[in-house]
Amino acid sequence: MKRIFLGLSLLFSVSSCNSQNIGNILKQANDVLSGTPGALTTDEIGKGLKEALTVGIKNSSSKASALDGYLGNQTIKLLFPPEAQNVEQKLRQIGLGAQCDKFITALNRGAEKAAEKAVPIFVDAITKMTIQDALSILKGDKDAATNYLKRTSSVALTNAFAPVMEESINSTGATKLYGDIATTYNKIPFTKKVNPDLKQYATQKAIDGLFLLVAQEEQKIRENPAARVSDLLKKVFANQ
């Protein structure tokens, strides 16, 4: 119990603790161990971590699913598939740059729409987190929570994103645009033909981008819990 509590303290505020704060943390940990009335319980500490992660994933999903959530973020923006980047270059050279730009916009609009499905999947994974999972996250690397969510959520995200992504890239016109682009490119003599199928590439890139945002939120949670506390988190970290 003492290790869990100290782990939480280190996770969120190791850079800001002074000797007095450490003394308060140790006292509160001892209160828990001795059963002092009003002390935090193991359940409260576990719930505090889960609430912190839930806030983080909701922020991530909100950013990703907003207008230009992908398109306006250069770190997660979906571009032409790697095997088709030379397609884009050649098409821009022959005056089809506007068509390429339209395709990229449509592709990212699909990802933004699919990202709306992420929150309940992540929340389910967080709800199922055990004390051992929490301890592993607290003792782990700076992206330990993100990696936990990858392990527990990737399959469900793929299953949820794939049909939405397919529908989205169809409705936004990305599928047709890429098909037209691929067809136009494949007519150019002496070029390697490209596959116009977008769904798998778009689904995986959308998920990769979402996890990048989750990792950024995890970093914020670790460094500055005061920016996104709930009432329970205020109680958990009141003496820091």
Phi, psi and chi 1 to 4 in degrees:
 res  aa     phi    psi   chi1   chi2   chi3   chi4
   1 MET       -  -43.8  174.8   59.9 -156.4      -
   2 LYS   -61.5  -40.2 -177.3  176.9  179.4 -179.1
   3 ARG   -64.8  -38.9  -68.7  172.4   60.7 -161.0
   4 ILE   -64.1  -46.2  -65.8  174.1      -      -
   5 PHE   -63.9  -44.0 -167.7   84.0      -      -
   6 LEU   -65.8  -34.4  -67.9  177.2      -      -
   7 GLY   -62.6  -42.2      -      -      -      -
   8 LEU   -61.0  -41.8  -81.2  167.0      -      -
   9 SER   -61.8  -45.9  -56.3      -      -      -
  10 LEU   -67.0  -37.2  -70.5  171.8      -      -
  11 LEU   -58.3  -41.7  170.8   62.7      -      -
  12 PHE  -102.6  -19.6  -69.2  101.9      -      -
  13 SER  -151.3   28.1   63.3      -      -      -
  14 VAL   -60.8  -30.3   66.0      -      -      -
  15 SER   -75.1  -16.1   63.0      -      -      -
  16 SER  -113.4   -1.9   62.1      -      -      -
  17 CYS   -74.7  133.5  -78.2      -      -      -
  18 ASN  -108.8 -179.0   54.9   35.6      -      -
  19 SER   -63.3  -34.9   58.8      -      -      -
  20 GLN   -65.9  -43.5 -177.4  178.9    0.1      -
  21 ASN   -61.9  -43.0  -74.2  -23.1      -      -
  22 ILE   -60.7  -40.8  -67.3  173.2      -      -
  23 GLY   -60.1  -41.7      -      -      -      -
  24 ASN   -63.7  -41.5  -71.4  -25.8      -      -
  25 ILE   -63.1  -45.1  -68.5  167.3      -      -
  26 LEU   -62.4  -40.7  -71.2  171.9      -      -
  27 LYS   -62.0  -43.5  179.4 -178.3 -179.1  -60.9
  28 GLN   -66.6  -37.0 -163.7  169.7   48.3      -
  29 ALA   -63.0  -42.2      -      -      -      -
  30 ASN   -65.0  -35.7  -72.9  -31.3      -      -
  31 ASP   -60.1  -42.1  -72.6  -15.9      -      -
  32 VAL   -62.9  -46.3  176.2      -      -      -
  33 LEU   -63.7  -33.6  -69.3  170.2      -      -
  34 SER   -91.9   -3.1   62.2      -      -      -
  35 GLY    77.2   25.5      -      -      -      -
  36 THR   -61.1  132.7  -59.2      -      -      -
  37 PRO   -56.3  136.6  -25.1   34.8      -      -
  38 GLY    87.5   -9.1      -      -      -      -
  39 ALA   -71.7  155.2      -      -      -      -
  40 LEU   -65.7  143.3  -70.3  167.6      -      -
  41 THR   -98.8  165.2   65.4      -      -      -
  42 THR   -57.7  -39.9  -56.7      -      -      -
  43 ASP   -62.5  -42.1 -176.4   58.6      -      -
  44 GLU   -65.5  -40.4  -74.7  177.3  -42.5      -
  45 ILE   -64.9  -43.6  -66.4  170.9      -      -
  46 GLY   -61.9  -43.2      -      -      -      -
  47 LYS   -65.2  -35.0  -74.7 -178.9  178.3  178.6
  48 GLY   -61.4  -45.3      -      -      -      -
  49 LEU   -63.4  -43.1  175.5   59.0      -      -
  50 LYS   -63.3  -39.1  -69.7 -179.5 -179.9 -178.0
  51 GLU   -66.0  -38.9  -72.9 -168.8   15.1      -
  52 ALA   -61.2  -44.3      -      -      -      -
  53 LEU   -67.8  -36.6  -66.9  177.4      -      -
  54 THR   -64.3  -41.8  -60.6      -      -      -
  55 VAL   -59.6  -43.6  168.4      -      -      -
  56 GLY   -62.3  -44.2      -      -      -      -
  57 ILE   -72.8  -31.4   62.4   97.2      -      -
  58 LYS   -66.9  -39.9  -73.1 -178.0  176.8  179.2
  59 ASN   -62.0  -42.9  -72.6  -21.2      -      -
  60 SER   -62.4  -48.8  -57.8      -      -      -
  61 SER   -64.3  -39.1 -179.4      -      -      -
  62 SER   -61.7  -42.8  178.0      -      -      -
  63 LYS   -64.5  -44.9  -70.7  177.0 -178.4  177.6
  64 ALA   -67.3  -38.5      -      -      -      -
  65 SER   -85.7   -7.0   60.7      -      -      -
  66 ALA   -71.2  160.4      -      -      -      -
  67 LEU   -58.7  127.1 -178.4   66.3      -      -
  68 ASP    69.9   16.4  -69.3  -21.8      -      -
  69 GLY   -59.3  -38.8      -      -      -      -
  70 TYR   -96.2  -49.5  -80.6   85.5      -      -
  71 LEU   -59.4  -37.6 -174.9   64.2      -      -
  72 GLY   -90.6    1.9      -      -      -      -
  73 ASN  -113.8  106.7 -173.9  -23.6      -      -
  74 GLN   -64.8  -20.5  -65.1  -57.2  -48.2      -
  75 THR   -78.3  -22.0   60.4      -      -      -
  76 ILE  -124.6    2.0   63.7  172.8      -      -
  77 LYS   -57.9  130.8 -178.2  178.5  179.0  179.5
  78 LEU   -80.2  129.9  -84.0   69.2      -      -
  79 LEU  -118.2 -172.5  -57.8  172.3      -      -
  80 PHE   -58.4  144.7  -87.5   71.0      -      -
  81 PRO   -55.2  146.8  -24.6   33.9      -      -
  82 PRO   -51.3  -41.3  -27.4   35.3      -      -
  83 GLU   -71.9   -9.2   67.6  -85.8   11.8      -
  84 ALA  -114.1    8.0      -      -      -      -
  85 GLN   -67.5  -31.9  -72.2  176.0   -0.4      -
  86 ASN   -70.2  -24.1   62.9  -33.7      -      -
  87 VAL   -63.7  -49.1  175.3      -      -      -
  88 GLU   -57.6  -45.7  177.6 -175.7   11.2      -
  89 GLN   -59.8  -45.7 -178.2  179.8    6.0      -
  90 LYS   -68.6  -38.7  -69.9 -176.6 -179.4  -63.6
  91 LEU   -66.6  -37.8  -69.5  175.0      -      -
  92 ARG   -65.6  -33.8  -69.1 -172.9 -175.9  -81.0
  93 GLN   -67.0  -27.5  -71.0  173.8  -10.1      -
  94 ILE  -101.2   16.7   61.8  174.3      -      -
  95 GLY    90.9   16.8      -      -      -      -
  96 LEU  -107.0   30.4  -65.8  175.6      -      -
  97 GLY   -61.9  -39.0      -      -      -      -
  98 ALA   -63.1  -37.6      -      -      -      -
  99 GLN   -67.3  -38.9 -170.8  176.2    9.6      -
 100 CYS   -63.6  -44.2  -67.4      -      -      -
 101 ASP   -63.3  -39.1  -68.1  -21.2      -      -
 102 LYS   -65.2  -39.1 -171.2  175.3 -179.4 -179.9
 103 PHE   -63.3  -46.3  161.1   72.6      -      -
 104 ILE   -61.5  -41.3  -69.3  172.3      -      -
 105 THR   -62.1  -46.1  -62.6      -      -      -
 106 ALA   -63.1  -39.0      -      -      -      -
 107 LEU   -63.4  -43.6 -172.3   62.4      -      -
 108 ASN   -71.5  -32.0  -77.6  -86.5      -      -
 109 ARG   -63.6  -36.5  -68.0  -70.3 -178.9 -105.4
 110 GLY   -63.0  -43.2      -      -      -      -
 111 ALA   -64.3  -40.2      -      -      -      -
 112 GLU   -63.2  -37.4  -70.2  157.1   12.1      -
 113 LYS   -70.3  -41.3 -175.9  175.4 -179.7  179.5
 114 ALA   -65.9  -32.4      -      -      -      -
 115 ALA   -62.4  -20.2      -      -      -      -
 116 GLU   -62.5  -20.6  -62.6  172.2   -1.3      -
 117 LYS   -83.9   -5.3  -62.3  -70.3 -176.2  178.6
 118 ALA   -75.8  -38.4      -      -      -      -
 119 VAL   -56.2  -52.6  170.0      -      -      -
 120 PRO   -62.4  -29.6   18.1  -30.5      -      -
 121 ILE   -69.4  -45.2  -65.7  171.5      -      -
 122 PHE   -65.4  -42.5  -78.4  140.3      -      -
 123 VAL   -61.3  -38.5  168.8      -      -      -
 124 ASP   -61.8  -42.9 -178.8   63.6      -      -
 125 ALA   -65.2  -39.8      -      -      -      -
 126 ILE   -68.0  -40.0  -67.8  169.8      -      -
 127 THR   -60.2  -35.3  -59.9      -      -      -
 128 LYS   -84.2   -0.4  -65.8  176.2  179.8  176.3
 129 MET   -64.7  132.2 -176.2 -176.5  -65.2      -
 130 THR   -93.5  171.3   65.3      -      -      -
 131 ILE   -60.4  -39.5  -69.4  -62.5      -      -
 132 GLN   -64.2  -39.7 -174.5   56.6   48.6      -
 133 ASP   -59.1  -46.5  -68.3  -31.5      -      -
 134 ALA   -61.4  -44.0      -      -      -      -
 135 LEU   -63.1  -40.2 -177.7   58.7      -      -
 136 SER   -62.8  -38.4  -63.8      -      -      -
 137 ILE   -67.2  -44.9  -70.8  171.4      -      -
 138 LEU   -65.0  -35.2  -62.4  173.5      -      -
 139 LYS   -89.1   -7.5  -66.7  170.2   61.8  179.4
 140 GLY   -87.0 -167.9      -      -      -      -
 141 ASP   -70.9  174.4  -64.7  -28.8      -      -
 142 LYS   -65.4  -17.3   62.6 -178.4 -178.7  179.6
 143 ASP  -112.7   24.9   57.8   -9.4      -      -
 144 ALA   -61.4  -39.9      -      -      -      -
 145 ALA   -67.5  -40.9      -      -      -      -
 146 THR   -61.4  -43.5  -58.3      -      -      -
 147 ASN   -66.1  -35.5  -72.4  -27.9      -      -
 148 TYR   -60.6  -45.5  166.8   82.1      -      -
 149 LEU   -66.9  -34.0  -69.0  172.8      -      -
 150 LYS   -62.6  -45.4  -75.3 -178.3  178.9  179.8
 151 ARG   -64.4  -38.6  -69.2 -166.1  -54.9  -87.3
 152 THR   -95.8  -13.4   57.0      -      -      -
 153 SER  -122.3  -14.7  -56.0      -      -      -
 154 SER   -59.6  -43.9  -72.2      -      -      -
 155 VAL   -63.9  -46.4  172.2      -      -      -
 156 ALA   -63.9  -38.8      -      -      -      -
 157 LEU   -63.8  -43.8  -76.6  172.6      -      -
 158 THR   -61.2  -45.3  -60.3      -      -      -
 159 ASN   -62.6  -36.6  -68.3  -22.3      -      -
 160 ALA   -79.6  -38.8      -      -      -      -
 161 PHE   -74.1  -37.7  -89.9   46.6      -      -
 162 ALA   -55.8  -53.0      -      -      -      -
 163 PRO   -67.8  -36.1   22.1  -32.4      -      -
 164 VAL   -67.6  -42.3  176.2      -      -      -
 165 MET   -63.9  -41.0 -162.1   67.3 -165.2      -
 166 GLU   -62.2  -46.9 -177.9  174.8   25.7      -
 167 GLU   -64.0  -40.0  179.0 -176.5   -6.3      -
 168 SER   -67.1  -46.7  -63.5      -      -      -
 169 ILE   -70.5  -23.4   60.8  178.2      -      -
 170 ASN   -72.9  -47.2  -73.4  -19.4      -      -
 171 SER   -70.5  -32.1   64.6      -      -      -
 172 THR   -81.8   -8.1   57.5      -      -      -
 173 GLY    91.6    2.1      -      -      -      -
 174 ALA   -64.7  -41.0      -      -      -      -
 175 THR   -61.7  -48.5  -57.0      -      -      -
 176 LYS   -64.9  -43.0 -177.1  178.7 -174.8  -55.9
 177 LEU   -61.0  -43.9  -76.3  167.0      -      -
 178 TYR   -68.7  -37.9 -172.7   65.3      -      -
 179 GLY   -60.8  -43.0      -      -      -      -
 180 ASP   -65.1  -41.6  -68.2  -16.2      -      -
 181 ILE   -63.8  -45.9  -71.6  171.5      -      -
 182 ALA   -63.3  -40.4      -      -      -      -
 183 THR   -64.0  -43.6  -61.7      -      -      -
 184 THR   -62.3  -44.3  -60.7      -      -      -
 185 TYR   -66.4  -40.5  179.1   79.7      -      -
 186 ASN   -65.7  -15.3  -72.6  -19.6      -      -
 187 LYS   -83.9  -13.6  -70.0  179.3  179.9  178.5
 188 ILE   -71.7  126.1  -60.2  175.2      -      -
 189 PRO   -61.2  145.0  -21.5   33.1      -      -
 190 PHE    63.5   29.1  -49.0  111.9      -      -
 191 THR  -112.4  152.2   56.1      -      -      -
 192 LYS   -75.5  127.5 -177.3  179.4  178.7  179.2
 193 LYS   -67.8  147.1  -52.3  -54.9  178.8 -175.0
 194 VAL  -116.2  153.0  -64.3      -      -      -
 195 ASN   -87.5  122.9 -175.5   -9.5      -      -
 196 PRO   -80.3    4.4   29.1  -34.6      -      -
 197 ASP   -75.3  121.8 -176.0   10.3      -      -
 198 LEU  -104.6  -22.7  -93.3 -176.0      -      -
 199 LYS   -57.0  -50.7 -175.3  176.6   75.7  169.9
 200 GLN   -63.6  -44.7 -178.1  178.1    0.9      -
 201 TYR   -61.4  -48.0  165.1   78.1      -      -
 202 ALA   -65.0  -40.6      -      -      -      -
 203 THR   -61.6  -49.1  -61.7      -      -      -
 204 GLN   -65.6  -41.0 -171.7   57.7   54.6      -
 205 LYS   -66.2  -36.9  -68.2  -61.3  -70.2 -176.4
 206 ALA   -64.4  -41.2      -      -      -      -
 207 ILE   -68.8  -42.4  -68.5  173.3      -      -
 208 ASP   -58.5  -43.5  -70.5  -13.7      -      -
 209 GLY   -64.4  -39.0      -      -      -      -
 210 LEU   -64.6  -42.6 -176.9   59.6      -      -
 211 PHE   -66.2  -30.2  -84.9  123.3      -      -
 212 LEU   -64.5  -41.5 -179.9   58.9      -      -
 213 LEU   -65.8  -38.2  -65.5 -179.3      -      -
 214 VAL   -60.9  -42.6  169.6      -      -      -
 215 ALA   -62.2  -38.2      -      -      -      -
 216 GLN   -65.9  -40.1  -68.5  173.8   -8.7      -
 217 GLU   -67.0  -37.9  -73.0  -62.9  -38.8      -
 218 GLU   -60.6  -40.7  179.0  178.6    1.1      -
 219 GLN   -61.7  -41.2 -177.0  176.7   -0.1      -
 220 LYS   -63.6  -42.6  -68.9  178.3 -177.0  177.8
 221 ILE   -61.7  -41.3  -69.8  170.4      -      -
 222 ARG   -67.4  -38.0  -71.4 -179.6 -177.6  -86.7
 223 GLU   -89.3  -29.5  -66.5  176.8   -7.6      -
 224 ASN  -147.9   74.2 -175.0   20.1      -      -
 225 PRO   -63.8  -25.2   24.4  -34.1      -      -
 226 ALA   -62.9  -21.5      -      -      -      -
 227 ALA   -76.5  -16.2      -      -      -      -
 228 ARG  -149.8   49.6   40.3 -167.8   94.5 -107.0
 229 VAL   -90.4  151.4  -67.3      -      -      -
 230 SER  -100.3  177.9   65.9      -      -      -
 231 ASP   -59.5  -39.6  -71.4  -19.4      -      -
 232 LEU   -66.4  -41.0  178.6   56.3      -      -
 233 LEU   -65.5  -34.9  -79.2  175.1      -      -
 234 LYS   -60.5  -39.0  -71.4  177.0 -177.9  177.8
 235 LYS   -69.9  -42.9 -177.7  178.8  179.4 -177.8
 236 VAL   -60.9  -39.8  170.7      -      -      -
 237 PHE  -110.0   25.0  -59.5  104.1      -      -
 238 ALA   -61.8  -31.0      -      -      -      -
 239 ASN   -97.1    9.3  -75.2  -33.4      -      -
 240 GLN   -85.0      -  -68.2 -168.9   14.0      -
